[in-house]
């Protein structure tokens, strides 16, 4: 596995974990639907980062 792919996977994992943890801490009796929506929203930040051509870590135009 190359370093660019590993960095992307780590970014997605962090976002998903933080979002799901936030949903659970703020609403521990939340429904599965609430948790699923939070999981989907968690991917917004890394997707935006990946679409950024100026991001040197793993943006679309990165050379690494």
Secondary structure by P-SEA (a helix, b strand, c coil): ccaaaaaaaaaaaaaaaaaaaaaaaacccccaaaaaaaaaaaaaaaaaaaaccccccccccccc
